[in-house]
Amino acid sequence: MEIEKTALEGCVILKPTVFADDRGAFFESFNQSVFEISTGISTNFVQDNQSLSSFGVLRGLHFQTEEFAQAKLVRVIKGEVLDVAVDIRKGSKTFGKHISIVLNDKNNKQLFVPRGFAHGFVTLSKQAIFAYKCDNYYQRSAESGILYNDTTLNIDWKVPTNEIKLSDKDKILPTFDQVEAYG
Ligand SMILES: Cc1cn([C@H]2C[C@H](O)[C@@H](COP(=O)(O)OP(=O)(O)O[C@H]3O[C@@H](C)C(=O)[C@@H](O)[C@H]3O)O2)c(=O)[nH]c1=O
């Protein structure tokens, strides 16, 4: 397992060791002990999620508020996405900053997104299966988010605006300035 720190403290890229042979390939997509030892992060994941999206589908930017906040370990099983995490932690020196990383079924990269981040992705391939672990349960009443094209955040989603597909819910998310910081 390779670990790469990012510009945002607590956001870590993980690259599992892949064992390829003439049958195909194998890797451990999650091993709690390896995760904790290699990242130094202690979590208790309680929910696994999976979504299927077609090209241009943008899910985000999402987070759950306060005590319902979720850390996520995200990856792509099939296809390719541009994954984005935005720091919304009160007092963080990178508050309002974001990172973006290409996750696909070739690089097998995973991104750990701590609590206190808004998270989203856009699908770059024809289809993408996105999978993630969460350390807190889904709570509909605590759902919140930030508009993907917020001008303060200024995220380059790499997909032309006219090809981006959003849910009705994501079309009316608040702007960054309207959102309360985490913590
Ligand atoms: C996220 C979630 C949704 N749902 C339901 C609610 C709704 O009817 C349907 C689709 O939900 P959404 O449109 O919110 O799904 P989606 O837009 O894929 O939401 C996800 O986006 C990514 C970027 C994240 O970071 C996740 O935390 C989550 O917010 O699934 C659950 O039952 N459990 C869950 O954990």
The ligand as a Gaussian input file, in Angstrom:
#p B3LYP/6-31G(d) Opt

LIG

0 1
 C      -26.046000       8.858000      -0.029000
 C      -27.268000       7.949000       0.228000
 C      -28.390000       8.066000      -0.546000
 N      -29.462000       7.273000      -0.311000
 C      -30.657000       7.407000      -1.181000
 C      -31.277000       8.787000      -1.167000
 C      -31.793000       8.954000      -2.572000
 O      -33.109000       8.441000      -2.684000
 C      -30.873000       8.094000      -3.429000
 C      -29.829000       8.893000      -4.174000
 O      -29.180000       9.748000      -3.263000
 P      -28.268000      10.932000      -3.727000
 O      -28.838000      11.591000      -4.925000
 O      -27.983000      11.795000      -2.537000
 O      -26.932000      10.153000      -4.157000
 P      -25.511000      10.768000      -4.517000
 O      -25.697000      12.042000      -5.269000
 O      -24.728000       9.709000      -5.170000
 O      -24.907000      11.117000      -3.092000
 C      -23.582000      10.829000      -2.768000
 O      -22.734000      11.719000      -3.480000
 C      -21.348000      11.571000      -3.206000
 C      -20.612000      12.627000      -3.980000
 C      -21.035000      11.551000      -1.773000
 O      -20.012000      12.070000      -1.310000
 C      -21.951000      10.763000      -0.919000
 O      -21.717000      11.010000       0.452000
 C      -23.389000      10.979000      -1.267000
 O      -23.785000      12.275000      -0.841000
 O      -30.242000       7.183000      -2.520000
 C      -29.457000       6.331000       0.687000
 O      -30.446000       5.598000       0.896000
 N      -28.339000       6.201000       1.457000
 C      -27.239000       6.972000       1.262000
 O      -26.222000       6.813000       1.981000

